[in-house]
Amino acid sequence: MSAAGPDPDFDLLARTLDNWGVEVRTEQSDGAGGLVRIKDRHVLFLPIDCPMEQKKRYCIEAIRKIMDPGAHIAPRIRMLLGEEEWDG
């Protein structure tokens, strides 16, 4: 995993994606970031100079796109996904 930051929520989001086999890359970019599929793997591109809140939104969007409904997801991730009513 090449993306890390001082934000504990971002670290948790990026670690979750990494555990699911998604490569998280922080790179210089002229465009927006986002999740792409390259052959048989997923890569999440995060522009290096975008704000941390946007990086977290990219991670949340990626998790929503590839999340297996039966997968265990940490309660904090569920909260970030907007599933506050989940009992855990």
C-alpha positions in Angstrom: 0.0 0.0 0.0 1.6 3.3 -1.0 -1.0 5.7 0.4 -0.8 6.6 4.1 -1.6 9.6 6.1 -2.0 11.1 9.5 -5.8 10.7 9.4 -6.9 7.6 11.3 -10.1 7.3 9.2 -8.1 7.5 6.0 -5.6 4.9 7.3 -8.5 2.5 8.1 -10.1 3.0 4.7 -6.9 2.5 2.8 -6.0 -0.6 5.0 -9.5 -2.1 4.3 -9.0 -1.6 0.5 -5.5 -3.1 0.8 -6.8 -6.1 2.6 -9.3 -6.6 -0.2 -6.5 -6.6 -2.8 -7.0 -3.0 -4.0 -3.8 -1.2 -4.7 -4.0 2.4 -3.4 -1.7 4.8 -5.2 -1.1 8.4 -4.4 0.3 10.1 -7.5 0.7 13.4 -9.2 -2.3 13.8 -11.5 -4.0 16.4 -13.7 -7.3 14.6 -13.4 -9.6 13.3 -10.8 -8.8 10.1 -8.8 -10.9 7.0 -8.6 -11.1 3.3 -8.8 -10.1 1.5 -12.0 -9.8 -2.1 -13.0 -6.6 -3.1 -14.7 -6.9 -6.6 -16.0 -7.8 -8.7 -13.0 -7.1 -6.2 -10.2 -8.4 -2.9 -8.8 -6.3 0.2 -8.4 -7.5 3.3 -6.5 -5.7 6.5 -7.8 -5.6 9.4 -5.4 -4.2 12.7 -6.6 -1.4 13.7 -4.4 -2.5 17.3 -4.0 -6.2 16.7 -3.3 -7.5 17.4 0.2 -7.6 14.6 2.7 -11.5 14.7 2.8 -11.5 14.1 -0.9 -9.1 11.2 -0.6 -11.4 9.6 2.0 -14.4 10.1 -0.3 -12.5 8.3 -3.1 -11.8 5.4 -0.7 -15.5 5.3 0.5 -16.7 5.3 -3.2 -14.3 2.4 -4.0 -15.4 0.4 -0.9 -19.1 0.8 -2.0 -18.3 -0.3 -5.5 -16.5 -3.5 -4.6 -17.9 -4.4 -1.2 -19.2 -7.9 -0.8 -22.5 -7.7 1.1 -21.4 -10.6 3.3 -18.0 -9.3 4.2 -17.1 -8.2 7.7 -16.5 -4.5 7.8 -15.3 -2.6 10.8 -18.1 -0.6 12.5 -16.1 2.7 11.8 -16.1 1.9 8.1 -19.8 1.2 8.2 -20.3 4.6 9.9 -18.2 6.3 7.2 -20.3 4.6 4.6 -23.4 6.1 6.1 -24.7 2.9 7.7 -24.9 4.4 11.2 -27.9 2.2 12.1 -25.8 -1.0 11.7 -25.7 -2.9 15.0 -22.2 -4.4 14.5 
